[in-house]
């Protein structure tokens, strides 16, 4: 297939950017499996496996509300356009619009059914349900295992990794759990607000709770592989939780909540613990040594690799292309004319992805 892929951010990202990392891995796998990829995205992206790269100018407005119109640049041999954000444009090709978060989040509302049409896909079952589209497809994210270090030898610390001052990720809960269970905690990540270190973080650091700054590459991989557990007390309906898959690939168990997709990603009692209460999270800290690193790794190898993700997206692409062709064929028929071949089940041909 020839696939035109649009990314809203630089691919691959320097430190953080789960969506952009997923797009990077997806492109690499699609091309490795014999597909041709045309890439559309911001300057600074480096996509050597793409057949052609189109750098676009990005306005300061919310890209989900003000989509970039690159339709005149799409190569004519494109089979499908895969856009990794929200858009209301008609591309003239079969199109898949994958949202990796909640593009219409506003005042506690994560999304409404009417904001998404049938061409959208999501990154978990919980994600599509939260957005009011339980009948739409979803494809779990997958990671490139070669970027992670698997280790069965662990050091004596819990790890919090992510946007440090983004309240949804639950850093205050992580700190409270570490304090009450007398655990060492390493905090890694950057800030939405550059002043947060002085205003909020500096005051909670001590001999047991350390901040190591933004991390990426091998430093990040080492931190994940040596942690006794990743503590991920997310407090919002997590669309997927990529850091959990990264930790498990490193042989590191997860202590998290039951919010959003976490019960889909974590195998309870095997790769970590999904907890309802604060006391359950404290108890989970005592139990993490029962989790076998090899079970964590096998879980990711089976369900959350970039190869599996690319295979699943290709299945979805083929379904969308078939549906697009069928819809064009139906539109070309005179009104009232029966479908050619009465033995064909229209609902099967045009049904859900």
ABEGO torsion letter per residue (X at the ends): XBBBBBBABBOBBAABGAAAAAAAAAAAAAAAAGBBBBBBBBBGBBBAABABBBBBBBBABBAAABBBBAAAABBAABABBBBBBBBABBAGBBBBBBBABBAABBGGBAEBAAABBAABBBABAAAAAAAGBAABBBBBBBBBAAABBBBABBBBBBBBBEBAABAAAGAAAAAAAAAAAGBBBBBBEBBABAAAAAAAAAAABBAABBBAEBBBEAAAAAAAAABABBBBBBABBBAAGAAAAAAAAAGBBBBBBABEAAAAABBBGAAEBBBABAAAAAAAAAAAAABBAAAAAAAAAAAABAAAAAAAAAAAAAAAAAAAAAAAAAAABBBGBBBBGAABBAAAAABBX
